Amino acid sequence: MYDFDWSPIPRAIPFLWAGMKVTLQITVVAMLVGIGLGTVIAIMRLSKNRVVSALSAGYVNLFRAVPLIMVLLWFFLIVPSLIVRIFNLPRTANVQVTSAMVAFSLFQAAYYAEIIRAGIQSVKAGQIGAALALGMSYGQAMRLVVLPQAFRNMTPLLLTQTIILFQDTSLVYVSAVRDFFGAANIVGTRDGRIVELILFAGAVYFVICFVLSTLVKRWQDRLKVAA
Amino acid sequence: MDLNWHVFLEPAPSGGGATYLDWTIAGLKITVMLSMASWVIALLWGSVMGVFRTMPNRVLYGIATVYVEVFRNIPLLVQLFIWYFVMPELVPPALGNWYKQLDPVTAMFLASTLCLGFFTGARICEQVRAGIESLSKGQKAAGLALGFSLRQTYNYVLLPMAFRIIVPPLASEMVNLVKNSAVASTIGLLELAAMGRQLVDYTARAYESFTAITLLYIALNLIILGFMSWVELKARVPGFISGGGR
């Protein structure tokens, strides 16, 4: 039977926490930028202008057809040199975390956009008609009437997608970025306790995601009752 | 930036007249094989668990619920590392030793297949459950009233309907599975994504390599979606407009 030795974990807590902070940073930035950009893409998708809506559809379909790992590899290939050039940074500057944030933001935007589009479409068409009849412009109607209702309906789905994003950030493993899982892996390899560290990391992810998804589910049920 | 697509026709260092194009195809083959093998596990296991999720039996329902929650709330990458690095240490020594003596590619393929199979199975389980629950209660009652046992009711009444309804969500799970299979590159299996990185290492042609690999993934997606929409057409239940929900 395997002999467990959990002693490396308490000693490694500061190191693991530093990794968790990177994981959280990438998640939060990608969530905020992703939802912002996703909203724009969703509104473009619903535009009457064929070119605009085709551009948006192309963006969404492209990102949804490619594995996240491929997207990350692309961005770690292109973005670092681009950022260094644009901001005139020294060649040695560490822009890996920034690249990861850019990649996750653009990738998640495609997924958020589909949720937001469905949310906008779930708002009754009469609402826009009423807003326009009151003299609002299309932009005002969208911003003041449609989007607040749409976001209220789709918040649980957006949060569920964010929990998936939180799990997916572990894929920065393919780069030199050291997130929570990367840190756990390093400690495990260093101390020859890879089994314990992987199980510990899995347990931490499970507790966080399970608690959050249970809360989201409860919120969703409450919305259903209210509706 | 000038692109050089002829690089794919240059001989690769593996010898035997193989070109980089042959390497790419070898990677594609592994991705396809891995996806198919995992799909079989996912569909069979996911269906059984999905049925359990709708059973009146509390124990079976509990088992399936725990399964879904565990496999949905741990990142795929962590699950893969558990199958590949942790499981061989925790299973009975005879099995663990057998696994460690397998040739490395077989060992990586086996771990990836099990990982993707059970990960996707958790999602299929929820689709199957949703499909069964979308049927009207009268279907089950009618089956039982006709003298079918519970098993017969599932086999002859509920499941044939449920599976036809959930073809569209199953199609997107299939696409997800192919995309998720790229995670196997992290343990060293030379599937399509890993082959992309290897091509970059050997040819120093990053843009050409990644473009080719990305296009192949898109092509795989389109093939699956095309095939599944044909299945959907064949399996459509008259009178049902939409799928079983997600």
Interface residues (C-beta under 8 A of the other chain):
Chain A: Y2 L62 A65 V66 P67 L68 I69 M70 L73 W74 L77 Q167 D168 S170 L171 Y173 V174 F181 N185 I194 V195 I198 L199 A201 G202 Y205 F206 C209 F210 S213
Chain B: E69 V70 R72 N73 I74 P75 L76 L77 V78 Q79 F81 I82 F85 V86 E89 L90 V175 V178 K179 N180 S181 A182 V183 S185 T186 A193 G196 R197 V200 A206 Y207 F210 I213 T214 Y217 I218 N221 L222
